[in-house]
Amino acid sequence: MKSLIIFSLLFINFHVYSFENLIFTTDKPVYAIGDIHGDLKRAQNLLRGLSLIDENNDWIGGASVLVQTGDRLDRWHQDYETLIFFDKLELQAKNAGGRVFSLVGNHELRNTIGKMLRHATEESYLPFQKFNHLYSNLPKKCLDNYEKAKESYINLANPDYIERVKEEIKHKESIGLLGRVAAFCPGGPLAVKLAKNYGVLIINDIVFAHGGLEKTYSRQGRDGLSQFNLEIEKWFNGELSELASMDDDSAPFDSRYFAEDFTEDKCEDLNEVLKDIKATQMIIGHTIQATGITSSCQNKLFRIDVGMSRGLNYKIPKQLQALKIANNKTEIISVDDEFRGQNLILKSLEMINQSTFSCDNYIPSNLSYNRCSHEIAMKIFNSFLDDNIYYSTFMAKDLIDLININSTTSCIFQIKDRYVCFTHGFYIPLGHEQKICSQP
C-alpha cells in the first residue's frame, strides 16, 4: 500500500510538471493581442490604450494577464527592441501579480534557420551588431541553414540584378545580419530567450495558438501539446538536432485552416479540437483580418491578427484591436493611435492628386513599368481605406526595392514618399495605363 501511495504521488507530481508549460489558470482579466512584426511603437500604443502600460512603457496592469500570439519579428524595424521589451514586461507583470505570455510564431522559428532576408528590414539588423563576433563560431548546421536561405533569397531576384542583390546582402551582413543569424541560432542569446515562449497555451478553458490548432495536434490531447511545447523549448535551446514540426503547414505556428476559406462546416472540426483538449474557445493570430478581429462558431473562435505593423505596407489599418476576456465575457477593444486618422488620409490623397509618377525618377533601364492612371491610383488607395487587402500590392521607399516585381501587368504610383507597385491586372483595365517608362 505504501509503495502504491508513493507511486501515486510521483505520478501526480509528474502530471503537474508535464502541464506547467501548457496550462495556466486565473480569475483576472485576460487580454490578447495579435502579430506585432517588429512595430514596437504601435504595440505599445495598443497596450497603453488597454491601460496595461504607462507613458514610460512600464506595466500597470496589476494582476491582469496578457497573451501575445506570436510573430513579434520581421517586416518593421524594432525586432530586437520588441523582444527585449516583452522580456521586461513579463518580469514587471509577474512582480505585480500578473502574467505576460508570448507565443511562438512562424517568424520566430524561421529566424532560427536563417530565414530573415525576405522579411527583415535593413534598420532591424543594426542592434544585432553586438552579436557579430559570435558568427564565426556557430554550429555548422546554423551556418549551412543561413547559406541555404541566402541562396534561395538571391535566386528570387531579377536575374539582371543578382550581383546587386549580393552586394546588398554583404552590406547587411556587415551592419548586423550575421549577428542576427548568430543570436537566433538555436542555443544563441536570443533563441534561448524564445525558449520560454509557448507553442500552444491554455488559459482556463481557452486555447491560444499562433496559427491555430488542427485535429492532427489536438488528438494528442493535453499531454501531446505539453510535449510539443517541450520540443519547441528544446529546439530554441539548441538541444534538438531538428524540429519535426518546422515544415508542417498544419502545425500550430503555421496553420491557417481556421482562418482562410472558412465555412461554417469547419465549426464541427473546431468542436472536435476543443473537445480533445477540454477547451471551449480558441484564439489565433497569423492571418490578417481585413476588417478587424473576427469570430466564428458562436464566438468559439476568434482571429485577432489585425495587421498592426507598419511593415505591412499593402494596407492602411484603421484601428488597433485586442480581445479582453473577463467575467466569462469576450470583448473586442479598439484603440486609436498616432498612425491613424484623417490627417494621414488627407495628406496621402493630396499627394496622389498632385502627382502619381514621373519618368524623371530613377527607373532601371531594363525594366518595364506602367504609370497607374489617377483613376486607378485612387481606386487602389480607396481599397486600402476599405481594408481590402491585395497581396499583389507592394510598397517601397526606393524604387529599386521593387526590382523583384517583374510583371507585365504592373503599374506604379506614389503615396507620400512611397512607391506603390500594383500587379493585379483586374484593376488595370486596358486603355487606362499611361505607358511612360519602358524598355529601350
Secondary structure, 3 states (H helix, E strand, C coil): CHHHHHHHHHHHHHHHHHHCCCEECCCCCEEEECCCCCCHHHHHHHHHHCCCECCCCCECCCCCEEEECCCCCCCCCCHHHHHHHHHHHHHHHHHCCCEEEEECCHHHHHHHCCCCCCCCCHHHHHHHHHHHHHHHHCCHHHHHHHHHHHHHHHHCCCHHHHHHHHHHHHHHHHHHHHHHHHHHCCCCCCHHHHCCCECEEEECCEEEECCCCCHHHHCCHHHHHHHHHHHHHHHHCCCCCCCCCCCCCCCCCCCCCCCCCCCCCHHHHHHHHHHHCCCCEEEECCCCCCCCCEEECCCCEEECCCCCCCCCCCCCCCCEEEEEEECCEEEEEEECCCCCCHHHHHHHHHHHHHCCCCCCCCCCCCCCEEECCHHHHHHHHHHHHCCCCCCCEEEECCHHHHCCCCCCCCEEEEECCEEEEECCHHHCCCCCCEEEECCC
